[in-house]
Each structure stands twice: as structure tokens, then as C-alpha cells.
Amino acid sequence: MNQISSLKTTMAFMVMNLQGMACALETLCGQAFGAKQFKKIGIQTYTAIFSLFLICIPISILWINIKNILIFFGQDPLISHEAGIFITWLLPALFSYAPLHPLVRYFQTQSMIFPLLMSSCFTIIFHVLISWVLVFKSGLGNRGAAIGLALSLWSNATILFFYMRFSPSCEKTRSPITIDIFRGIKEFFHFAIPSAIMVCLEWWSYELIILLSGILPNPQLETSVLSVCLNTILTLYAIPYGLGAAVSTRVSNELGAGNSQRAKIAIIAVMLLIFVEIIVLNTTLYSCRNIFGYVFSSDLEVVQYVSQMTPLLCLTIVLDGLQGALSGIARGCGWQRIGAYVNLAAFYLCGIPMAIMLSFWQNYGGKGLWIGIVSGALVQNSLLSIITFCTNWEKQALKARERLSDEKSPSIVC
């Protein structure tokens, strides 16, 4: 693995870890909102912010020492030194994720979309302008890019924080900072750790496929094509991820309110939307299969290989669409631990071994690697579907109500 790959993998893993942990609030805040225990939402959000700040400390220590780590693994000292400088300048951006992701879930679980849209639009415009100034006009180069990213992320978090603190629409769920923030740390990590594992296990499997492509015959072609496939899937996954976030909110709200029937209706609705999304995306992608590769490369060999991979990409879109919805349902129900076991079994007991067998033993090359990961996604979807559609939703609603009623009432003393 070269230095750039090492650096990108390390950074992406840390960000995914924080984002995955913040998903615990989709259960905690979502069910509390449905049960009309509004003050708990603010307290749980503060707890998540504090907890993620704690997680950022060991991550920052790792980032500060990344130069020595890269050199220890045999990387070029000069490039390792530059990588260490760049990632050190990114430290402020790392700490911005601690408040940003919990605040996003705070609004999401209350179906408050306007502040999220407003802050995102402002942040995009601000990021483009500040990055242009810092990268091209100040002469800071990569360091300017790191500073620009940090400023943009912190501006996003700041907008959301002030909206939460001063907007009348957040009055019911605002809470003073009390000792209950620390009392809730154990419960937060109870959901956050398996949530992070659930997210990271799936992401690691795709990263591993890209790394394995580097040891195939003609690694440059294989890695290029699989990177095109991965970037395509990551881009298109924004749609099912958004739908998954929506159904997570609806399911958690309804379970917290004890409305099991409405939770089931939300699941049916999101599945219908997912099927529409799958039909539209697959029809578009397959129709453009012979020219789609030119979006990423002018190399005719890459374009033709991407065209051959398109049927597999279409199948991946189907599975990713279903997985986005099913994972959202799992987060809304608090099934993060189950989801972690499912992803471990699907990708590491089935998907990755099959990818290695097809690619290296059966000589299917990059196609074999992608078929393996698709088979893992198929197992993942099958298991999550069985769990979802065999669930006693009345019992789930009762469990959510019992968990909320067993919690101690939050103190209101500042």
C-alpha cells in the first residue's frame, strides 16, 4: 500500500467510525421523540458530542504520529513527512465531527429538515470560496485545503448549534447542560460501538476489494475500473442512505410512541420508494453503459471494461438500495449489534472469501472480486430482510417503551 492509500484509508476509517457512532442517536433520540420525552433528546445529543470528543483524542494522537507509523511500515520518509504535516493540519476538521454528526441526528430524528438544508447550502458555498482563497491565493496549497475543510465543517456545526439553542422550533427539545450528560455515556456507547462496527465492517470490505485488485495481473487496469465502480456506488448510495435515514426516523418515532402499525407502514412506504429508485438508476446506468466510463477516463480499455462491469453495478444498486432501507430500519429499532453480526457474517465469512476464490483461483480477475462483494451484499440483505419481516412489531414497540420508562428522569438543575 502506498502512502496516499494509507493516509486516505486511515482518515476515512476515523471519519466513518465517528459517523457510525453518531448513528446511535437515531435510536436514542428518535424513540425519545416518539415517546414525547423531549428533554432527553437534548441531553442525549450533548452526551454524544462529549463522547465523540473523547474518541477524537486517541484518534488525534494517531494522526500526529502518522509520519512515524508510515515510516515504520516501510514508506518513503520524505512522502511520509509531507503526509504527516497534511494530516496534522486536518486535526481541527477531525474534532468538528464530534459536534456535527450528533447535531445532524438531533434535527433528523425530529424530522426538522430546514436547518439541515440551510446549513448545508451555506457550507457548500462557503467551502468553495474559502478553499479557492486558501489553496490558490494564499499559496498554502494542501495545507490551505485542510484549513478550508476545517473552517467549513466548523461553520456547519456552529450554524446547527445556534439554531438548536435559539430557534423557537427547538424549544421543547432544548436541555440545560447537567450531570445527566455523563450518566448517559454508558447507554450511548451501548448503541454507538456496535453501530460503528456495523458501518465500518461493510466499508472495510469494499476497501479490501480495491487493495486486492492491486495484486492482480494488470493491476493498473483492475484498480482503475474497480475504483470507478466503487466511486459510482458511493455516489449513488446517497439516495438509499437518505431514504434509510428517513425510515430510521419514522420507525424510531413510532416505536417510541408505541405505534407498531405505523412503523410497519413506514417500512412498506420506504420499500416502494427504494424500488422506484432502483428502476430509475438501473435504467439510466444500463442505457449509458457504453459511454459511462468516459466520465472517469479517456482510456478506451477502461471504458470497455466499465461497460462489461455495468450489469454487476446494476445488481449492486439493487442490493445497496435494499440495504440502505434495511439498515435504516435496524438503526431505528436499535438493532446495531445484530447489524454488526450480520455484516461480519455476510462480508467476511462469505463475500471476501468468495471474492478471493473467484479472482485468484478461478482467474475471474476484477469481476471475481466484485462478484464476491455482491454475494456478501446478497447475504447481508437476505439476513436483514428475514430479521425485519419476521419481527413482532408490537413487541418491539413495547420494548422501546419499557427502555424509555426504565431510564431515570433527567435533572433540570444547571
Secondary structure, 3 states (H helix, E strand, C coil): CCHHHHHHHHHHHHHHHHHHHHCHHHHHHHHHHHCCCHHHHHHHHHHHHHHHHHHHHHHHHHHHCHHHHHHHCCCCHHHHHHHHHHHHHCHHHHHHHHHHHHHHHHHHCCCCHHHHHHHHHHHHHHHHHHHHHHHHHCCCCHHHHHHHHHHHHHHHHHHHHHHHHHCHHHCCCCCCCCCHHHHCHHHHHHHHHHHHHHHHHHHHHHHHHHHHHCCCCCHHHHHHHHHHHHHHHHHHCHHHHHHHHHHHHHHHHHHHHCCHHHHHHHHHHHHHHHHHHHHHHHHHHHHCCCCHHHHCCCCHHHHHHHHHHHHHHHHHHHHHHHHHHHHHHHHHHCCHHHHHHHHHHHHHHHHHHHHHHHHHHCCCHHHHHHHHHHHHHHHHHHHHHHHHHCCCHHHHHHHHHHHHHHCCCCCCCC
